[in-house]
Amino acid sequence: MSLANCWLWSVMADSLWAIMLRTVANKEGGGHALHARRAHTFRSDMDLSNPPFLPGRNKALDLLKWLAMLSMVLDHLRYVGWSIDFLYVPGRFAFPWFCLAIAVNLSRRSAALVAPRVQWRYLGWLLAFAALSEIPYRLFMADATVLNVMPTLLLGLLIAQGWQHRNVTTRVMAIVALLLAAVFQQHLMFGFAGVLLPLVFVLVLQKQLWYAVFPAVFCLAGNAWPQMFAGAAWGDPISTGSIIACALAPVLGIALLRSKPGFAVIPMRRWAYAIYPLHFLMLLGVRAVLEGV
């Protein structure tokens, strides 16, 4: 077993043990003190008070989601037939920013304090579009060896939710998600490290900015391929750029969330889930046109 795999299994064991301990503590009444301590950890420079889909939305969060979508589309443009492999580099920002958005939604005061329960609606939307997206994803990427990104995000949400919410049901679901991710990691986009990334963001979201180094490590582990570090050592620009993008994505995302955009941002509501399967179909059409020219 490689050093990286040993490290990931160690992280999984620590997370599993922590979830179990916190579940027992909450059942014995210790969760109230933990809940009260957590209420004082929210930073005033990041707006987590507004529940989603209500007036007064977090414009920085909506902007982060739009930028993540743009990064994703740029990445997938590489498969339409043009020689634009360099777009792999900006594409490395998409997944960590989607994970960061999950962490923010779970860390809102409305979610963490007012309603510490299973986010069934959130889970339902992810599950539905994980299924709906698989066929367009396979049509566009016929040689793909992993599932589309939605199952990774779904498992990551379950694990982060189990850590964040003091509810026995969420903890059990988190443990099941951990085990599924460990067993089927070879079928998941970004692997086991990617599944843990939302949880890591939850843990560092209210910390000083330098804590972003921890999600950067998981981002790098999820994106790494065997030749990446060797290519960077030989000066390959795509390999080097990918490493830099993975290192910068968490810190840039958190810094953006702590800013206050002075311009209007279109709210990204539930309809935005449809962008994922639809963009595969649109790019598939672009590729068909280019192949017919």
C-alpha positions as CSV (number, residue, x, y, z in Angstrom):
1,M,0.0,0.0,0.0
2,S,1.4,3.4,-1.0
3,L,2.1,6.2,1.5
4,A,-0.7,8.3,0.0
5,N,-3.2,5.4,0.5
6,C,-2.0,4.8,4.1
7,W,-2.5,8.5,4.8
8,L,-6.0,8.6,3.4
9,W,-7.0,5.4,5.3
10,S,-5.7,7.1,8.5
11,V,-7.8,10.2,7.8
12,M,-10.8,8.0,7.2
13,A,-10.3,6.1,10.5
14,D,-9.8,9.4,12.4
15,S,-13.0,10.8,10.9
16,L,-15.0,7.7,11.6
17,W,-13.8,7.6,15.2
18,A,-14.5,11.3,15.7
19,I,-18.1,10.9,14.3
20,M,-18.8,8.0,16.6
21,L,-17.4,9.8,19.7
22,R,-19.5,12.9,18.9
23,T,-22.6,10.9,18.5
24,V,-22.1,9.2,21.9
25,A,-21.3,12.6,23.5
26,N,-24.5,14.1,22.1
27,K,-26.7,11.3,23.3
28,E,-25.2,11.8,26.8
29,G,-26.0,15.5,26.8
30,G,-22.5,16.7,25.9
31,G,-23.7,17.9,22.5
32,H,-25.3,21.0,24.0
33,A,-21.9,22.3,25.3
34,L,-20.3,21.5,22.0
35,H,-23.1,23.2,20.1
36,A,-22.7,26.3,22.3
37,R,-19.0,26.5,21.7
38,R,-19.4,26.1,18.0
39,A,-21.9,29.1,18.0
40,H,-19.0,31.4,19.0
41,T,-16.6,30.2,16.2
42,F,-18.4,32.0,13.3
43,R,-16.3,34.8,11.9
44,S,-17.9,38.2,11.4
45,D,-16.1,38.7,8.0
46,M,-18.0,35.9,6.3
47,D,-21.8,36.1,5.9
48,L,-23.2,32.7,6.9
49,S,-26.3,34.0,8.5
50,N,-28.7,34.0,5.6
51,P,-30.4,30.7,4.8
52,P,-30.4,29.7,1.2
53,F,-33.2,30.7,-1.2
54,L,-34.3,33.7,0.9
55,P,-33.8,37.4,0.4
56,G,-30.4,38.7,1.3
57,R,-28.4,35.9,-0.4
58,N,-24.7,35.7,-0.1
59,K,-23.5,37.3,-3.3
60,A,-20.0,36.0,-2.8
61,L,-21.3,32.4,-2.6
62,D,-23.3,32.8,-5.8
63,L,-20.3,34.3,-7.5
64,L,-18.2,31.3,-6.3
65,K,-20.7,28.9,-7.8
66,W,-20.8,30.7,-11.2
67,L,-17.0,30.7,-11.3
68,A,-17.0,27.0,-10.5
69,M,-19.4,26.4,-13.4
70,L,-17.2,28.4,-15.7
71,S,-14.2,26.5,-14.7
72,M,-16.0,23.2,-15.3
73,V,-17.2,24.2,-18.8
74,L,-13.7,25.4,-19.7
75,D,-12.3,22.0,-18.6
76,H,-14.8,20.0,-20.6
77,L,-14.2,22.1,-23.7
78,R,-11.0,20.0,-24.1
79,Y,-13.2,17.1,-25.3
80,V,-15.0,18.8,-28.2
81,G,-12.1,18.2,-30.6
82,W,-9.9,21.3,-30.3
83,S,-6.3,21.1,-29.2
84,I,-6.8,23.1,-26.0
85,D,-5.3,20.8,-23.3
86,F,-4.1,23.9,-21.4
87,L,-7.7,24.3,-20.2
88,Y,-7.1,21.4,-17.8
89,V,-5.4,24.0,-15.5
90,P,-8.3,26.4,-14.9
91,G,-10.6,23.3,-14.8
92,R,-8.9,22.3,-11.5
93,F,-10.8,25.1,-9.7
94,A,-14.2,23.7,-10.3
95,F,-14.4,20.7,-8.0
96,P,-12.9,22.4,-4.9
97,W,-15.1,25.4,-5.3
98,F,-18.2,23.2,-5.5
99,C,-17.0,21.4,-2.3
100,L,-16.5,24.8,-0.7
101,A,-20.1,25.8,-1.6
102,I,-21.3,22.6,0.1
103,A,-19.3,23.5,3.2
104,V,-20.7,27.0,3.3
105,N,-24.3,25.8,3.0
106,L,-23.8,23.3,5.9
107,S,-22.1,26.0,8.0
108,R,-24.8,28.6,7.8
109,R,-26.2,29.6,11.2
110,S,-29.6,28.7,9.9
111,A,-28.5,25.1,9.1
112,A,-26.0,24.5,11.9
113,L,-28.0,26.1,14.8
114,V,-31.6,26.5,13.9
115,A,-32.2,23.2,12.1
116,P,-29.5,20.6,12.8
117,R,-31.2,17.8,10.9
118,V,-30.8,15.8,7.7
119,Q,-30.8,18.1,4.7
120,W,-33.1,15.8,2.7
121,R,-34.0,18.3,0.0
122,Y,-30.3,19.1,-0.6
123,L,-29.5,15.4,-0.7
124,G,-32.4,14.6,-3.0
125,W,-31.4,17.2,-5.6
126,L,-27.8,15.8,-5.7
127,L,-29.0,12.2,-5.9
128,A,-31.5,13.0,-8.7
129,F,-29.0,14.9,-10.8
130,A,-26.3,12.3,-10.1
131,A,-28.6,9.8,-11.9
132,L,-29.8,12.2,-14.6
133,S,-26.3,13.3,-15.5
134,E,-24.7,9.9,-16.0
135,I,-26.1,9.2,-19.5
136,P,-25.1,12.7,-20.9
137,Y,-21.8,12.3,-19.2
138,R,-21.2,8.9,-20.7
139,L,-22.3,10.1,-24.2
140,F,-19.8,13.0,-24.0
141,M,-17.0,11.0,-22.3
142,A,-17.3,7.6,-23.8
143,D,-14.0,6.4,-22.4
144,A,-14.6,7.6,-18.8
145,T,-13.6,5.1,-16.1
146,V,-15.3,6.8,-13.2
147,L,-18.8,8.1,-12.4
148,N,-19.8,11.7,-13.0
149,V,-18.9,14.2,-10.2
150,M,-22.3,14.2,-8.5
151,P,-21.8,10.9,-6.6
152,T,-18.6,12.3,-5.2
153,L,-20.3,15.5,-4.1
154,L,-23.2,13.5,-2.6
155,L,-21.0,11.3,-0.5
156,G,-18.9,14.4,0.5
157,L,-22.1,16.1,1.6
158,L,-23.2,13.2,3.7
159,I,-19.8,13.0,5.5
160,A,-19.6,16.7,6.1
161,Q,-23.2,16.8,7.3
162,G,-22.5,14.0,9.8
163,W,-19.7,16.0,11.3
164,Q,-21.5,19.3,11.3
165,H,-25.0,18.3,12.7
166,R,-25.6,16.6,16.0
167,N,-28.1,14.1,14.8
168,V,-27.8,10.3,15.1
169,T,-29.3,9.8,11.6
170,T,-26.7,12.1,10.0
171,R,-23.9,10.4,11.8
172,V,-25.0,7.0,10.6
173,M,-25.4,8.2,7.1
174,A,-21.9,9.7,7.3
175,I,-20.4,6.5,8.4
176,V,-22.1,4.6,5.6
177,A,-20.9,7.2,3.1
178,L,-17.3,6.9,4.4
179,L,-17.4,3.1,3.9
180,L,-18.9,3.4,0.4
181,A,-16.3,5.9,-0.6
182,A,-13.5,3.7,0.7
183,V,-14.8,0.6,-1.0
184,F,-15.7,2.2,-4.4
185,Q,-13.1,5.0,-4.5
186,Q,-11.7,3.7,-7.8
187,H,-15.2,4.5,-9.4
188,L,-15.5,8.0,-7.9
189,M,-14.2,11.1,-9.7
190,F,-11.4,12.6,-7.5
191,G,-11.4,9.4,-5.4
192,F,-11.5,9.2,-1.6
193,A,-9.6,12.4,-1.1
194,G,-12.3,14.2,-3.1
195,V,-15.1,12.7,-1.0
196,L,-13.4,14.1,2.2
197,L,-12.9,17.6,0.7
198,P,-16.2,19.1,1.8
199,L,-15.5,18.0,5.4
200,V,-12.1,19.5,5.3
201,F,-13.6,22.8,4.1
202,V,-16.1,22.7,6.9
203,L,-13.2,22.3,9.4
204,V,-11.2,25.3,8.1
205,L,-13.9,27.6,6.9
206,Q,-13.9,29.8,10.0
207,K,-10.1,29.6,10.6
208,Q,-7.4,31.9,9.4
209,L,-6.7,31.9,5.7
210,W,-3.5,29.9,5.9
211,Y,-5.6,26.9,7.0
212,A,-6.5,26.6,3.3
213,V,-3.3,24.6,2.9
214,F,-5.2,21.5,4.3
215,P,-8.0,21.4,1.6
216,A,-5.2,22.2,-0.9
217,V,-3.5,18.9,0.0
218,F,-6.8,17.0,-0.5
219,C,-7.4,18.8,-3.7
220,L,-4.0,17.9,-4.9
221,A,-4.5,14.3,-3.9
222,G,-7.8,14.0,-5.7
223,N,-6.4,15.5,-8.9
224,A,-3.0,13.8,-8.9
225,W,-2.2,11.5,-11.8
226,P,1.0,9.3,-11.9
227,Q,2.9,11.6,-14.3
228,M,1.9,14.9,-12.9
229,F,4.8,15.4,-10.4
230,A,7.3,13.9,-12.8
231,G,6.0,16.2,-15.6
232,A,6.3,19.2,-13.3
233,A,9.8,18.2,-12.4
234,W,10.6,18.3,-16.1
235,G,9.0,21.6,-16.6
236,D,5.7,20.5,-18.2
237,P,3.5,23.6,-18.0
238,I,0.2,21.7,-17.7
239,S,1.5,19.6,-14.8
240,T,3.0,22.6,-13.1
241,G,-0.1,24.7,-13.6
242,S,-2.3,22.0,-12.3
243,I,-0.3,21.7,-9.1
244,I,-0.4,25.5,-8.7
245,A,-4.2,25.6,-9.4
246,C,-4.9,22.9,-6.8
247,A,-2.8,24.8,-4.2
248,L,-4.6,28.1,-5.0
249,A,-8.2,27.0,-5.4
250,P,-9.0,26.7,-1.7
251,V,-7.4,30.0,-0.6
252,L,-8.9,31.9,-3.5
253,G,-12.3,30.4,-2.9
254,I,-12.3,31.2,0.9
255,A,-10.9,34.7,0.2
256,L,-13.7,35.3,-2.3
257,L,-16.3,34.3,0.3
258,R,-14.9,36.8,2.8
259,S,-15.3,39.6,0.2
260,K,-18.3,41.7,-0.5
261,P,-18.9,41.9,-4.2
262,G,-20.0,45.4,-5.2
263,F,-22.0,44.3,-8.2
264,A,-25.1,42.3,-8.8
265,V,-24.7,38.5,-9.0
266,I,-27.5,36.3,-10.5
267,P,-28.6,34.0,-7.7
268,M,-27.8,30.4,-8.4
269,R,-30.8,28.5,-7.3
270,R,-32.0,24.9,-7.8
271,W,-32.4,25.3,-11.5
272,A,-28.6,25.5,-11.7
273,Y,-28.4,21.7,-11.0
274,A,-29.6,21.2,-14.6
275,I,-26.6,23.0,-16.0
276,Y,-24.5,19.9,-15.3
277,P,-26.2,17.4,-17.5
278,L,-27.3,20.0,-20.1
279,H,-23.8,21.3,-20.6
280,F,-22.7,17.8,-21.6
281,L,-25.4,17.7,-24.2
282,M,-24.5,21.1,-25.5
283,L,-20.8,20.3,-25.8
284,L,-21.8,17.0,-27.5
285,G,-23.6,19.0,-30.1
286,V,-20.7,21.3,-30.6
287,R,-18.4,18.3,-31.1
288,A,-20.8,16.7,-33.6
289,V,-20.8,20.0,-35.6
290,L,-17.0,20.2,-35.6
291,E,-16.7,16.6,-36.7
292,G,-19.1,17.3,-39.5
293,V,-17.2,20.3,-40.8
